[in-house]
């Protein structure tokens, strides 16, 4: 009996048998992974064929958020009762008898209802009469012009579309993502104004040249701002691949469309000597050597999303790193929200604790057996100086959400219009969308601003003013550049 047990033990210890067992185990794991990936591929194929797939909820939420305003955000909203001066017409429906049987009615009460609607609007045509002649002093032919004119063209080119119609078309096209064809339909149905698609396109190109100085002023303002959020998305110019970049903060927004996705665009827009803080995701273009001396903030939301995916795909001890890092980043976000209610000493003590814990979690000496965890820790070590800077600068957000929100109009335009067909069209879209979005940021009436911009005597107000750079991080916390 003892000899047979020894023989069995020797058989189990045979290197060939051990190797076969290991290979069988690896094969079983590989087959399980293949089956899992096949299911994911099938789900993606089905989602791509569904009409509502991009907007569908991928996972069931047991307790979804309630619709409407968030708790604590103002009072319940309703339309205010108009004043007597605001009422333009009164219509009365008298009750002479019962509408059902025709009988007499008693105890009659009066009820008020107010309806605000858009009146039927007809286009207005203005006839400008100007005069020209030769000057006896300078011997030049001069010509009068009215301050409300936007052009001095005469003859066949003397029948123009007015500045307010152009402004509305520009807003529909370059901010709201309506195609030129639908712009023509909307303005014809609403106002009886007939203009072809090519006519609106030419009007936009002319207006973009007028708005070029405003665009350059926005660029200069962005370069001088203390915080700038940047992001980019795919674009096309004709059949060629391109990228639409956005550089924004609470004061201004600038779009540029370029054929590359490198750090050259960042340096070209912000300048080599940019002194503010660049908030972005972890895309390589923002970490090029030429930008190594810049102050930066990496998007914490992107990191939390990656950690969430890691937690869903890991099990056992491999979950520990993702859970610890998620908890730390969420504590940092909570500390940012509580900063105004904490005294400086308590705040900096808690910030110091977070910095110390973060260094310990991603220390090179810490050996992480899981490859994904080790790779993520290496990524965090690379961006270590730019992870918690938002704690010390009041106007600096922890996420890059502002830039992503400013990209949404461009994404809508890409979906409905197919980007741009030529380089002049791309330049036009970049200039006009920058002016429109910045106007919206400052609650400046877009139509009024563009009308003033087009007129000879117009004097539109400046859109933005630069913000000085203010850092509050103490030297003891070693907030690096």
C-alpha positions in Angstrom: 0.0 0.0 0.0 2.8 2.3 0.9 4.7 1.5 -2.3 1.6 2.3 -4.5 1.2 5.6 -2.8 4.8 6.5 -3.5 4.4 5.5 -7.1 1.3 7.7 -7.4 3.1 10.6 -5.8 6.0 10.1 -8.2 3.6 10.2 -11.1 2.0 13.4 -9.9 5.5 15.0 -9.5 6.4 14.1 -13.0 7.4 17.4 -14.8 5.5 16.3 -17.9 2.3 15.8 -16.0 2.7 19.1 -14.2 3.2 20.9 -17.5 0.2 19.3 -19.0 -1.9 20.3 -16.0 -0.7 23.8 -16.2 -1.5 24.0 -20.0 -4.9 22.5 -19.4 -5.6 25.2 -16.8 -4.4 28.0 -19.1 -6.5 26.5 -21.9 -9.6 26.6 -19.7 -8.9 30.2 -18.8 -8.4 31.2 -22.4 -11.6 29.5 -23.5 -13.5 31.3 -20.8 -12.0 34.6 -21.9 -12.9 33.9 -25.5 -16.5 33.1 -24.6 -16.7 36.3 -22.6 -15.3 38.4 -25.4 -17.6 36.8 -27.9 -20.6 37.8 -25.8 -19.3 41.4 -25.6 -18.8 41.5 -29.4 -22.3 40.3 -30.0 -23.7 42.9 -27.6 -21.8 45.6 -29.4 -23.1 44.4 -32.8 -26.7 44.4 -31.5 -26.2 47.9 -30.0 -24.9 49.3 -33.2 -28.0 48.1 -35.1 -30.4 49.6 -32.6 -31.7 53.1 -33.5 -31.6 54.3 -30.0 -28.3 52.5 -29.0 -26.2 55.6 -28.4 -28.7 57.0 -25.9 -29.8 53.7 -24.3 -28.9 53.0 -20.6 -26.4 50.1 -20.6 -27.1 49.0 -17.1 -30.4 48.8 -15.1 -30.4 51.3 -12.3 -32.7 50.3 -9.5 -33.2 53.8 -8.1 -32.7 56.3 -10.9 -32.4 60.0 -10.2 -35.6 61.9 -10.2 -36.3 64.2 -13.1 -36.5 68.0 -12.6 -34.4 70.4 -10.6 -32.0 69.1 -7.9 -32.8 69.5 -4.3 -32.0 72.9 -2.9 -31.7 74.7 -6.3 -34.1 77.5 -6.0 -37.9 77.5 -5.8 -40.5 75.8 -8.0 -40.6 77.6 -11.3 -43.7 78.8 -13.2 -44.4 81.5 -15.7 -44.9 84.9 -14.1 -48.2 86.7 -14.5 -47.8 89.4 -17.2 -48.3 93.1 -16.3 -51.0 95.3 -17.9 -48.4 96.9 -20.1 -47.3 93.5 -21.4 -50.8 92.5 -22.5 -51.1 93.4 -26.2 -54.6 92.0 -26.8 -57.6 90.9 -24.7 -60.2 88.4 -26.0 -63.4 87.6 -24.1 -65.5 84.4 -24.4 -68.9 85.2 -22.8 -71.1 82.6 -21.3 -74.7 83.2 -22.5 -76.0 79.8 -21.6 -75.1 76.2 -21.0 -73.1 74.9 -24.0 -74.6 71.4 -23.4 -78.4 72.0 -23.1 -78.8 75.8 -23.7 -80.2 76.5 -20.2 -79.6 79.6 -18.1 -76.4 79.8 -16.0 -76.1 81.3 -12.5 -73.3 82.0 -10.1 -71.0 83.1 -13.0 -67.3 83.5 -12.1 -64.6 85.2 -14.1 -61.4 83.3 -15.0 -58.1 84.8 -16.3 -55.7 83.0 -18.6 -52.6 84.5 -20.3 -51.0 83.1 -23.5 -47.6 84.3 -24.8 -47.1 83.5 -28.4 -45.0 84.6 -31.4 -46.8 86.9 -33.7 -46.8 86.5 -37.5 -43.7 88.2 -38.6 -43.2 89.7 -42.1 -39.7 90.6 -43.4 -38.8 94.2 -43.4 -37.1 95.7 -46.5 -35.1 98.9 -45.9 -34.2 101.2 -48.9 -30.8 103.0 -48.3 -30.2 106.0 -50.6 -26.6 107.1 -50.7 -24.7 109.7 -52.8 -21.2 109.9 -54.3 -19.1 112.6 -55.8 -15.6 113.9 -56.4 -13.8 115.9 -53.6 -12.3 119.2 -54.8 -9.6 119.1 -52.2 -8.2 115.5 -52.3 -9.5 114.7 -55.8 -11.0 111.4 -54.7 -14.4 110.0 -55.3 -16.2 109.8 -52.0 -19.6 108.2 -51.0 -22.0 108.7 -48.1 -23.1 105.7 -46.0 -25.7 105.1 -43.4 -24.6 103.7 -40.0 -27.1 100.9 -40.3 -25.7 99.7 -43.6 -23.6 96.5 -43.6 -22.3 96.9 -47.2 -21.9 99.5 -49.9 -22.7 97.1 -52.8 -25.0 98.4 -55.5 -26.4 97.1 -58.8 -27.0 93.4 -59.0 -25.2 92.9 -55.6 -27.2 95.7 -54.0 -30.1 93.5 -52.8 -28.8 92.1 -49.5 -29.9 90.0 -46.5 -30.0 92.1 -43.3 -27.7 91.6 -40.4 -30.3 90.2 -38.0 -31.3 87.4 -40.4 -27.6 86.6 -40.9 -27.1 86.6 -37.2 -30.0 84.2 -36.6 -28.7 81.9 -39.4 -25.2 81.9 -38.0 -26.5 80.9 -34.5 -28.6 78.1 -35.9 -25.8 76.7 -38.0 -22.6 77.1 -35.9 -23.9 76.9 -32.3 -27.1 74.8 -32.5 -25.9 72.5 -35.3 -28.6 73.1 -37.9 -27.6 72.4 -41.5 -27.7 75.2 -44.1 -30.7 73.4 -45.8 -32.7 73.4 -42.7 -31.7 77.0 -41.9 -33.2 78.0 -45.2 -36.4 76.1 -44.4 -36.8 77.6 -40.9 -36.3 81.2 -42.0 -38.6 80.7 -45.0 -41.4 79.1 -42.9 -41.1 81.5 -40.0 -40.4 84.8 -41.8 -41.0 84.2 -45.5 -37.3 84.9 -46.2 -36.0 83.0 -49.2 -32.2 82.4 -49.2 -30.4 79.4 -50.7 -27.9 77.3 -48.8 -25.0 78.7 -50.8 -26.2 82.2 -49.9 -26.0 81.5 -46.2 -22.6 79.9 -46.6 -21.2 82.9 -48.4 -22.8 85.2 -45.8 -21.1 83.2 -43.0 -17.7 83.4 -44.6 -18.1 87.2 -44.9 -19.2 87.5 -41.3 -16.2 85.4 -40.1 -13.8 87.9 -41.7 -15.6 90.7 -39.8 -15.4 88.7 -36.6 -11.7 87.9 -37.1 -10.5 90.7 -34.7 -12.9 89.5 -32.0 -11.5 85.9 -32.4 -8.0 87.1 -32.1 -8.9 89.0 -28.9 -10.4 85.7 -27.6 -7.1 83.9 -28.3 -5.2 86.6 -26.5 -7.5 86.4 -23.5 -7.2 82.6 -23.3 -3.4 82.9 -23.3 -3.6 85.2 -20.3 -6.2 83.3 -18.3 -5.2 81.6 -15.0 -7.0 78.3 -15.8 -7.7 76.8 -19.3 -9.5 73.6 -20.0 -8.6 71.8 -23.2 -10.1 68.9 -25.1 -10.3 67.6 -28.7 -12.6 65.5 -30.9 -12.4 64.0 -34.3 -13.3 66.2 -37.3 -13.1 66.1 -41.1 -12.2 68.7 -43.7 -13.6 67.3 -47.0 -12.3 63.7 -47.1 -9.3 64.4 -44.9 -9.1 63.6 -41.2 -8.8 66.6 -38.8 -9.4 67.5 -35.2 -11.5 70.2 -33.5 -9.8 71.5 -30.4 -11.5 73.6 -27.7 -9.7 75.8 -25.1 -12.1 77.3 -22.6 -12.6 78.7 -19.1 -15.4 80.6 -17.5 -14.5 83.8 -19.4 -13.9 82.7 -23.0 -14.1 79.7 -25.4 -11.9 79.3 -28.5 -12.3 76.6 -31.1 -9.5 75.7 -33.6 -9.6 73.1 -36.3 -6.3 71.5 -37.3 -5.1 68.6 -39.4 -3.0 67.2 -36.5 -3.5 66.2 -32.9 -0.1 67.0 -31.5 1.2 69.4 -28.9 2.0 71.9 -31.7 -1.7 73.0 -31.5 -1.5 73.5 -27.8 1.6 75.6 -28.0 0.3 77.5 -31.0 -2.9 78.5 -29.2 -1.7 79.1 -25.7 1.9 80.1 -26.5 5.2 78.6 -25.4 5.3 80.8 -22.2 1.8 80.0 -21.0 1.7 80.8 -17.2 -1.7 79.5 -16.3 -2.9 76.0 -15.4 -3.8 73.6 -18.2 -6.7 71.2 -17.2 -7.0 68.2 -19.5 -7.2 64.4 -19.7 -4.2 62.2 -19.9 -3.7 62.4 -23.7 0.0 62.4 -24.7 -0.2 65.7 -26.5 -0.6 67.5 -23.2 2.5 65.9 -21.7 5.1 66.6 -24.4 8.6 67.7 -23.3 8.0 71.3 -24.4 5.1 71.4 -21.9 7.0 69.9 -19.0 7.3 73.3 -17.1 3.6 74.0 -17.3 1.2 73.8 -14.4 -1.4 71.2 -15.1 -4.4 69.4 -13.7 -5.5 65.9 -14.9 -9.1 65.1 -15.0 -10.1 63.1 -11.9 -13.4 62.0 -13.5 -11.5 60.1 -16.2 -9.4 58.4 -13.5 -12.4 57.4 -11.5 -14.0 56.0 -14.7 -10.9 53.8 -15.4 -10.9 52.6 -11.8 -14.6 51.7 -12.0 -13.8 49.5 -15.1 -10.9 47.9 -13.2 -13.1 47.1 -10.2 -15.7 45.5 -12.5 -13.1 43.3 -14.2 -11.0 42.3 -11.1 -11.6 40.0 -8.2 -9.9 39.0 -5.0 -6.8 40.9 -3.9 -6.5 42.6 -7.3 -9.5 44.7 -6.2 -7.7 46.3 -3.3 -5.7 48.9 -5.2 -8.6 50.2 -7.3 -10.8 50.5 -4.2 -8.1 52.3 -2.2 -7.4 54.7 -5.1 -11.1 55.4 -5.7 -11.7 56.1 -2.0 -8.7 58.6 -2.0 -9.9 60.5 -5.0 -13.5 60.7 -3.7 -12.1 62.0 -0.4 -10.2 64.7 -2.3 -13.3 65.7 -4.2 -15.2 66.0 -0.9 -12.4 68.0 0.7 -12.6 70.4 -2.3 -16.3 70.9 -1.7 -15.8 71.5 2.1 -12.9 73.9 1.7 -14.9 77.1 2.2 -16.3 75.8 5.5 -12.9 74.6 6.9 -10.3 76.7 8.6 -6.9 76.8 6.7 -5.0 74.7 9.2 -7.5 71.8 9.2 -7.8 72.0 5.4 -4.0 71.8 4.8 -3.7 69.0 7.4 -6.3 66.9 5.5 -4.7 67.8 2.2 -1.3 66.7 3.5 -2.7 63.4 4.6 -4.2 62.8 1.1 -0.9 63.6 -0.5 1.0 61.2 1.8 -1.5 58.4 1.2 -1.4 58.9 -2.6 2.5 58.7 -2.5 2.3 55.5 -0.6 -0.3 53.9 -2.9 1.7 54.5 -6.1 5.2 54.2 -4.7 7.6 52.4 -7.0 8.7 50.2 -4.0 5.1 48.8 -3.8 4.9 45.6 -5.8 1.6 45.1 -7.5 1.1 41.6 -8.8 -1.8 42.5 -11.1 -0.6 44.0 -14.4 -3.4 46.4 -14.8 -2.9 47.8 -11.3 0.8 48.2 -11.9 0.2 49.9 -15.2 -2.3 52.3 -13.6 0.1 53.1 -10.7 2.8 53.9 -13.2 0.5 56.2 -15.0 -0.3 58.0 -11.8 3.3 58.4 -10.9 3.9 60.0 -14.3 1.1 62.6 -13.6 1.7 62.8 -9.8 2.3 66.6 -9.7 -0.9 67.2 -11.6 -3.4 65.0 -9.7 -4.4 67.1 -6.6 -3.6 70.6 -7.6 -7.3 71.4 -7.7 -7.3 71.4 -3.9 -5.2 74.5 -3.7 -6.6 76.7 -6.4 -10.2 77.8 -5.8 -11.1 78.4 -9.5 -9.6 75.1 -10.7 -12.0 72.2 -11.1 -11.0 68.6 -10.5 -12.5 67.5 -13.8 -12.3 68.5 -17.4 -16.1 68.6 -17.6 -16.2 72.2 -18.8 -14.2 71.4 -22.0 -16.3 68.4 -22.6 -19.5 70.4 -22.4 -18.1 73.0 -24.8 -17.4 70.2 -27.3 -21.1 69.1 -27.3 -22.2 71.7 -29.9 -19.3 70.6 -32.1 -20.3 67.0 -31.8 -23.9 67.9 -32.7 -22.7 69.8 -35.8 -20.5 66.8 -36.8 -23.5 64.5 -36.5 -26.0 66.7 -38.4 -23.7 68.5 -40.9 -20.8 66.2 -41.6 -18.1 68.7 -40.4 -16.6 71.0 -43.1 -16.0 70.6 -46.8 -13.0 73.0 -47.1 -10.4 74.8 -45.1 -12.1 78.2 -45.4 -15.3 76.6 -44.1 -13.4 75.1 -41.2 -11.9 78.5 -40.3 -15.3 80.1 -40.6 -16.8 77.5 -38.2 -14.0 78.0 -35.7 -14.3 81.8 -35.6 -18.1 82.0 -35.5 -18.6 79.2 -33.0 -16.0 80.8 -30.7 -17.8 84.2 -30.7 -21.3 82.6 -30.3 -20.4 80.4 -27.4 -18.5 83.2 -25.6 -21.5 85.5 -26.0 -23.6 82.8 -24.4 -21.2 82.4 -21.5 -21.6 86.1 -20.7 -25.4 86.2 -21.3 -24.9 88.7 -24.1 -27.8 88.7 -26.7 -26.2 86.9 -29.6 -28.4 88.5 -32.3 -27.9 92.1 -31.0 -24.1 91.6 -30.7 -23.7 90.2 -34.3 -25.9 93.0 -35.7 -23.7 95.6 -34.1 -20.6 93.8 -35.3 -21.9 93.9 -39.0 -23.0 97.6 -39.1 -20.6 100.4 -40.2 -21.5 102.4 -37.1 -21.7 99.4 -34.8 -19.7 99.3 -31.6 -20.1 95.9 -29.9 -18.8 95.7 -26.4 -15.7 93.5 -25.6 -16.6 90.0 -24.8 -14.0 89.0 -22.2 -11.4 90.2 -19.7 -8.4 88.2 -18.5 -8.2 86.7 -15.0 -4.9 87.0 -13.0 -3.2 83.8 -11.9 -3.6 83.1 -8.2 -2.1 80.0 -6.5 -2.8 79.2 -2.9 -0.7 76.0 -2.4 1.9 76.3 0.4 5.5 75.3 -0.3 5.4 72.7 2.4 3.1 70.6 0.3 5.5 70.6 -2.6 3.0 71.3 -5.4 5.4 70.9 -8.3 5.3 72.6 -11.7 
